């Protein structure tokens, strides 16, 4: 009797059984192992990134500090974090001051005393720096 030749093998890769509609166990295990292998490097990289950078709590005060830091960067008072160079861009500094002024107007009456005082001091300081730079 001659042996039958096998041309190809058909493998059912569906994640559920056609008869019962339940998940097929062997495929579920395989996919779990594959996804675990793919996720492991990402998780380790993310953990390393989280250890390197500790960001401050997100609140209104830190938001205002962030915008004021941006203005100081544009005044050339602090170096650009990406290049390390100090570079003046008074148009961008004025734009950031205008954003802060708009926020001051829109948040009036909704801030705590401390937030309001911080905001007024930062806005005053940045405006005075702009006046000095443009004279």
C-alpha positions as a printed Julia matrix, in Angstrom:
135×3 Matrix{Float64}:
   0.0    0.0    0.0
   1.44   3.28  -1.0
   1.73   5.98   1.67
  -0.45   9.02   1.31
   1.37  12.19   0.53
   0.65  15.15   2.79
   0.7   18.41   0.87
  -0.13  20.73   3.77
  -1.53  20.77   7.28
  -4.55  22.8    8.29
  -4.43  24.34  11.77
  -7.48  25.97  13.29
  -6.29  29.26  14.75
  -9.67  30.55  15.84
  -9.8   31.6   19.45
 -13.14  29.91  20.03
 -14.6   26.53  19.32
 -17.02  26.57  16.4
 -19.23  23.97  18.05
 -19.53  25.38  21.58
 -18.48  29.02  21.16
 -16.13  28.72  24.17
 -12.54  29.93  24.18
 -10.06  27.32  23.05
  -7.6   26.74  25.87
  -4.41  26.05  23.9
  -4.71  29.21  21.82
  -5.53  31.33  24.85
  -2.38  30.1   26.61
  -0.25  30.72  23.52
  -1.56  34.26  23.12
  -1.05  34.99  26.8
   2.57  33.84  26.58
   3.17  35.91  23.42
   1.63  39.06  24.89
   3.62  38.6   28.11
   6.84  38.45  26.06
   5.89  41.57  24.13
   4.81  43.54  27.23
   7.82  42.7   29.41
  10.29  45.04  27.67
   7.76  47.86  27.57
   7.0   47.51  31.26
  10.69  47.52  32.18
  11.33  50.54  29.98
   8.35  52.36  31.47
   9.5   51.56  35.01
  12.97  52.92  34.18
  11.46  56.1   32.74
   9.26  56.56  35.82
  12.31  56.27  38.08
  14.24  58.91  36.13
  11.59  61.63  36.07
   9.48  62.54  39.06
   6.88  65.06  38.04
   5.22  67.43  40.51
   1.6   67.07  41.5
  -0.78  68.46  38.9
  -2.65  71.45  40.28
  -3.29  75.05  39.33
  -0.12  76.38  40.98
   2.17  73.95  39.16
   0.41  74.82  35.91
   1.08  78.53  36.46
   4.71  77.78  37.41
   5.04  75.78  34.19
   3.8   78.69  32.08
   6.05  81.15  33.92
   9.02  78.85  33.33
   8.15  78.86  29.66
   8.17  82.67  29.67
  11.54  82.71  31.47
  12.89  80.35  28.82
  11.75  82.77  26.12
  13.33  85.7   27.99
  16.6   83.79  27.76
  16.93  83.56  31.53
  16.93  79.78  31.72
  18.53  77.39  29.2
  16.51  75.31  26.78
  16.36  71.77  28.25
  16.88  70.13  24.86
  19.87  72.17  23.66
  21.2   73.78  26.84
  21.38  77.15  25.06
  19.84  80.41  26.27
  17.96  82.15  23.51
  15.67  85.22  23.62
  12.34  85.19  21.86
  10.38  88.18  23.13
   7.38  87.49  20.91
   6.91  84.07  22.53
   7.5   85.55  25.99
   4.76  88.12  25.34
   2.47  85.39  24.02
   2.95  83.37  27.22
   2.27  86.48  29.34
  -0.91  87.06  27.31
  -1.99  83.47  27.99
  -1.44  84.01  31.72
  -3.42  87.28  31.57
  -6.29  85.51  29.83
  -6.24  82.77  32.48
  -6.24  85.44  35.19
  -9.37  86.95  33.69
 -11.13  83.61  33.16
 -10.36  82.22  36.64
 -11.16  85.39  38.6
 -13.26  84.51  41.65
 -12.52  80.77  41.37
  -9.08  80.61  42.98
  -7.96  80.25  46.57
  -6.23  83.26  48.13
  -2.84  81.58  47.82
  -3.39  80.71  44.15
  -4.63  84.22  43.42
  -1.64  85.84  45.15
   0.82  83.52  43.39
  -0.82  84.27  40.06
  -0.73  88.05  40.55
   2.93  88.0   41.66
   4.05  85.85  38.72
   2.09  87.9   36.2
   3.43  91.19  37.61
   7.02  89.9   37.58
   6.78  88.66  33.99
   5.21  91.91  32.79
   7.99  93.94  34.43
  10.63  91.73  32.81
   8.99  92.26  29.43
   8.93  96.05  29.89
  12.65  96.04  30.82
  13.52  93.88  27.81
  11.66  96.07  25.34
  13.08  99.43  26.51
